[in-house]
Amino acid sequence: MQAVFDECPYEGGYDLKIGCSTNRTFDPTTLGLEKHSNFKHALVMFGGLESIEGIVENDESTGMKASECGRLFDIYMDDKQKNLYEQGTRAIRTEEAILVVMGALYPIMKKLGLSK
């Protein structure tokens, strides 16, 4: 897990890191993305079946407890709730979450002038 950050191809690393756990309510208007409007290189990480907490818990290189993994991100949508408004199921697949989250982030980034 730590290698994702340490092996970033950009000098200075990612200046915006967003963590999306698999079971979190996603409301892009409440993320506070405006505070990070000067970023150049963003990373959006999805947790998959184990969630990000599970990945951190199983990766000894981080030296973190699962409950502390939010410290890795500038914006962290942690576990506990549903990913989609009124989704009607307990969880959705990661590939579905990627489409929803990225589809919701793009217009906000474009409005802020961040996507090029």
Protein Blocks (a to p, Z undefined) as FASTA:
>chain_A
ZZmmmmpcbghiaabdcdddfkbccdfklnommmmmmbfbdcdddebjnommlmmmmmmk
lopafklmmmmpmbdcdehiafbghklpabdcfklmmmmmmmmmmmmmmmnopaZZ
